[in-house]
Amino acid sequence: MDTIMQAVNLMESNQSEKAVEVLESYLPIADEEERHTIAELYIQWGFLHEASVILNELLQRYPNESEIKVMLADIYIDMEDDELAINLLNEIPVGDPAYTQTLIQLADLYQAQGLFEVAEQKLLTAKQHDPNEVVIDFALGELLFSIGEYRKAITYYEKILPQMKEVANISINDRLGEAHAASGDYELALTFFQDIESEHPDTLFKYGLTAYQAARNDIAIKAWEHVMEIDPYYHTVYYQLANVYDEEGMPNDAYETAVQGLGIDEFNKELFFLAGVLAHQLNNDDESEKWVREAIVLDHDYKEAILFLIEQFKTKDKYAEIVDLIVEIKELGADDSLYEWELARAYNEIESYDDALKHYKEAYNSLNQDSDFMKDYGYFLTEEGRTEDAIPILEAYLAQQPLDIEIEDFLNRLKQAKDGQE
């Protein structure tokens, strides 16, 4: 043991190579207890392969020693060789002192492989052997929570709460709050979050989100404002807080929060778009256009932002800018029949009728079941003197909207005029 302590002292003095050399030289004459100690040191120092060699030799001599198997399994897990770990752990028999812990470890491994039912079965077996073990209830709760079985998870978390509020640094109230919220029980979820005495931004953010889902915007605002105070770089909170300020009729606070968030998260297209919408509400259309354009730069096919900007251009008769915008995003890969329709209408407004016709035809391929489009297309064709083309389009429109008397009369007049020309 003096030699082993010498190696430990060398390692503590940052002489790792010498420490390993000392142990390697000593191994051939070390007894079994010392070899076990050396294996533990190797694990502690991160020399997993070297530790596994020693433990495998010991296992050859003591094939029923579960402690060695558990140590080896831990090494194999760290070395990402789960199959070897599973095979070893499955060798540990019922009745062994390590059996329950082995089942929990096996459940973790099967869960990591996506075999959730097998993992759950291992934990239920462990619970049969040790029905009052909190760690097993926690493991079952975590497994079920991870696969979205929230109501089943709640039953296990509720068994833990009377005994302890935290397991493995995870708040049980937090988990119960999340699980109830995910099940749609927002009011009940809120009561669990209110019991948590935490200054952690994640917990406070979830508390605010649950309050928002429970229609308690007052609580949500306080929670999210606190998140910003604790951690100004908590990106997600800015969008949520700006949105809830807007809902509460506080557009200036909403806009300031969105812009503040953009200073921290410059790749958040939703936040850019929200800033644009809020600027428009505040009659600051130059800023609005700037922010929405930034959102579109981040996502060339961000339909909601694109259509919003098009509508803003329409209110100011900026039809050439609509054309420029849609042509640009199409060149960058954006593709939607609504863009074709908007492009057709914009070309029509700037009296580029051939281009308008081309894009109406393009849009027709996808929008021939959209009655608004068909009506618009029919009118366009009529205005262009293409009565023969307009009639079947308006007939198709009436098949979709048979109660539109105005179009029915209009169509009859078109047909009469056509017949009179023949």
N, C-alpha and C positions, 0 to 999 in steps of 0.2 A: 504493500500500500504506500510505502514511502516513495516509490518510483512514480506511482500514479499521482500522488500529491505534488511531486516535482513537476510533472506534466501540467497539472492544473495551474501551478504557480507560473510556469512559462507562458501558458495561454493568457493568464491575467496580466502578464507583462508584455502582451502583444507579440509574443514570439511563437506564433502558431505553428510554423514549420518544425521548430525544434520540439515543441510539445508533442506533435504527431509522431515524430521520429522516435522520441523516448517511448511512447506507447507501443509503436510497432516493434521496437526492439524487445520490449518486455513481454509482449503477447505470448511468444512460444513457451515461456516458463510460468505464466500467470495461472493461478488456480481458477476454478469455475466462477467463484464469487467475484474475483477480480476481473475476469473476462466480461462478466455481466456489467460491472461498474464501468469498464472501458467502453462497452457498447452504449451505455447511457450517456457517457461523456461525448462520444462521437455524435450521437443524436443531438445533444445540446449544442454542439459546435457546428452542426450542419453537414457532417461527413456521413451521409445516410447509407451510401453503398458499403462503406467500411463497417458500419454498425450492423447492416443486414448480414454480412458475411459471418461475423461473430455469432449473431443470434441464430442463424441457420445451423451453425456447427453445434450450438448448445441444444437446439431443437432436435438434432439427430440423436443426442444422448438422452434427452428428456422429451419424448414425443407427446406426452400428455400434459405438459406444463403450459397452462393457459396464459400465464403472465408473459411468457416469451412470444406466444402467438399474437397476443394483443399488441405488444411492442412492435413486432414485425409488421403487423397489419397497418399500424400507424405510419410506419416507414413507407410501406407500399402506397398508402394513400398520398403521402407527401410527394412520392415519386410518380404519382398519377398512374399507378398500376392497380386500378380498382379491382380487377378480376382476381389477382393474386390475394389481395386483402380479403375479398369476399370468401374465397375458398378457405383461407385460414380461419376466419371467424366462424364459418359454418361448421368447423371441426370441434368447436367448443361445446361440450354436451350440456344437456339440461341438468341442473343441480350444481353445476360449477359456480363458485362464488362470482365469477366474471360473466355469467350467462346473461343476466339482465342488461348489463352495460354493453355486452356484445350485440344484443338485439337492437339496442338504440343506435349503435355504430353501423350495423348492417342497414338499418332503416335509412340513415343518412346517405349511405352509398347507393342504395336502390333509388332513393329520391333523386340523387344527382344523375342517375342514368335514365330518369323519366319513368321508372317503374313504380308509380305512386301507390297502386293497390298492394303490391308486394311490400312496400315500405310501411304502409298502414297496418298490414297484417302482422309484420314483425313487432310493431309498437303495441298492438293489441295483445299479442302473446306476452310481451314484456309486462304489460299491465296486469295480466292474469297472475303472473308470478310475483308482482310487487304492486298491488292495487293502490297504495297510498303514496307512491313515489311521485313527487311534484315534477321532476325532470321528464318523466314519461308523459304526463298530462301536457306539459309544455311542448314536448316534441310532437305530440299528436296535434295540438293546436296549431303549431307552426306549419306542419305538413299540410293540414287541411286549409289553413289560411293561404298558403302559397299556391294552391290549386283552385282557389275560388270557392271552396266549400265553407262559406263564412258562418252559416248557422251551426254547422257541426263543430267548427273551430270554437265558437262562442261557448259551447258546453264545457269544453276542456279548460278554456281560459277562466271561466267562472269558478271552476273547482280550485284553481290556484289562488285567486284573489284573496280569499279569507286568510290564507297562510302567508302570502308574500305579495308585494306589489311589483316586484322586479325579478326577472330571471335572466341570467346571462346578459346583464345590462340592457335588457329590453323591458319597457314598461308594460305591465299587463293591462292597465287602464288604457294605454295608447292602443294596444292591439284590440281591446274590446270596442273602443271608440271607432277604430277603422273598420272592424268587422261589422258592427251595427250600421255604420254609414254605408258600407258596401251592400248591405242587405236592404237599404232604403229606410232604416229606422233612425232618421237624422236627429230627432229630438232626444231619443235615448242615447245615441252616440255622443251627443253634446254633453250629457251628464257625466260620462266617463272622462272626456277631455277636461271638463271643469275640475275634476278631482286630481288632475296631474299638476304637480308643482314643478314645472320645468321651464327653463329659459332656453331650451334648445330650439333653434329656428325651425327645424323639421317638424317638431311637435306643435309649435305655435302655428305654423303654416297649416297643418292638418286640422288643428282646432278651428282656425278661421274658415277653412274650406267646409268643414262640417256645419259650422254656424251659418254659412252662406246657403248651404243646401237645406238647412232647417228654416230658411227665411228670416234669420236673425242677422241682418246686415250690420246692425250696430255692434254686435260682438265680433263679427268678421273684420270690420274696419279696425277695431282696437287691436285685435290679434295681429293683423297684417302690418299695422303701423308699428307695432312692437317688434315684429320681425325685421323691418327696415332699420329700426334703431339698433338692434343687436348686430345685424349683419347686412350692411348696405349692399353687399355683393350677392345677396340671395335673389338671383335673377327672376325666378318664377313669380315672386310676390308682386312685382310691379304691374304686370298685366291684370292680375286678379284684383288688386286694390284700385287701380284706375277704373276697371269695369264696374266695381261696386260703387265707387264714388259717382260714376255716371248714372247708375240706376237710382241713386239717392238724390239725384238732381243737383249734383255738385260738379258741373262740367269744368270749372277752372281747376279745382283740386285734381280732377281726373286727368286733365291735360298735363298739368305740371308733373304728376306722378309718372305718366307715360313717357314724357320727355326725359325725366330723370332716369327712368329705367333704360332708355335707349343709350344713355351715356355709359351704361354698364354692360348692356347686352345688345351689341350692334348687329347681331345676326338673327334677331327675333322678328320674323316677318309679321306675325300676328300683332306684336306690339307696335310696329311701324304703322300697320293698317289702322289700329285703334287710335293712335295719335292723329292720323289723318282724318278719321271720322270725327274725333273730338274737336280738332281745329276747325273743321267745317261747321260744327255746331256753334262754335264761337265766332263764326263769320270771318275766319282767317283762311281764305281759300288758297292763298299762295303757299302758306305753311302746309295746308291740307294736301295740296298737290305734291309738294316736296316729299312728305312722309309716305304717301301712298306709292309714289314712284319708287322710293327706296324699298318698299315691300315687294314691288314687282321685280326690281333688280335681283332680290334674293330668290324669288320664285317667278320665273317668266310665265308660268301658267297658273298664277294665283287668281283664279276666276273671280272670287268675291271682290278683290281689290281692283282688278281690271274693269269689271262692270261698274263699280262705284265711280272710278275715275271717268269712265265714258259718260256716265250720267251727269257728272259735274261739268264736263265739256259741253254736253248738250244744252245745259241751262244757260251757257254763255255763247252758244252758237259756234263753238270751236270745232267744227266738223273736220277741218284739215288736220287738226291735232289728233282727232279720233283715228283718222286714216293712218297717220304716222305711227301712233301707238300700236295699232293692231298689226300693221305691216312689220313693225320691229319685233313684236313678240312672236309672230308667226315665223320670222326668220330665225329666231332663237329656239324654235321647236314647239311653241304653244299651239294647241290644236283643239278647236271646239266649234261646233256649228253655230253657237251664239255669236262668236267673233265674226263669222262670215256674214251673219245677218246684220250685225252692227256695222260692219264694213260696207255692206250693200247700202244701208240707209245713209251712212255718212257720204258715200260717193254720190248718192242721189241728191243730197243736200247741196253738194258743191258742183252739181250739174255735170258730173262725169258719168253719164248714163250707161255707156257700154261697160265700164268697170262695175257699176252697180248691178247690171243684169248678170254679169259673170258671177258675182258673189251671191246674188239671190239664187242662182242655179246651184251653186255649191251648197248653200244652206238647205235648199229644198231636199237634197238627198237624205238629210237626217231629220229635218223639221217638218216633213209633210204631214205629220200627225199633230202638229202644233197649230191650233186654230188661229191664234193671234198672228203667227207668221204667215199662214195661208191667206188671211185677209189682207195683210200688208202687201204681200207679194202680188195678190190679185189686183189691188189698187195701183201698184207700181206699173204692172203690165198694161193696165187700162190707160194710165196717163201717158205711157210711151206709145200708145196707139196699137198695142199688140192684143187687140180684142180677142182674136181667135185663141191666143195662148191664155188669156185671162179667164175665159169662160170655164174651162175644165178646172182651173185652180179654184175659182169661186164656187163651183159646183161641189168640189171636194170639201171646201170649207163649210158649205151648208149641210153636207152629210154629217159633219161633226157638230155644227151649231144650227139645227133645223128651225129654231125659234127666232132667228135673226131676220125679222121681217124687212128691215132696211136693206140688208144685202140681197135678200130675195127679190125685192122690187128693183134694186140696182141691176141685178143679174138679168132680170126679165127685160129691162130696157136695153141692156147690151145685146141680148139675143135679137130683140126686135130691130135694133139698129143694124145689126149684122145681116138679118134677113132682108131688110130694106135695101141693102147695098148689093145684094146678089141678084 
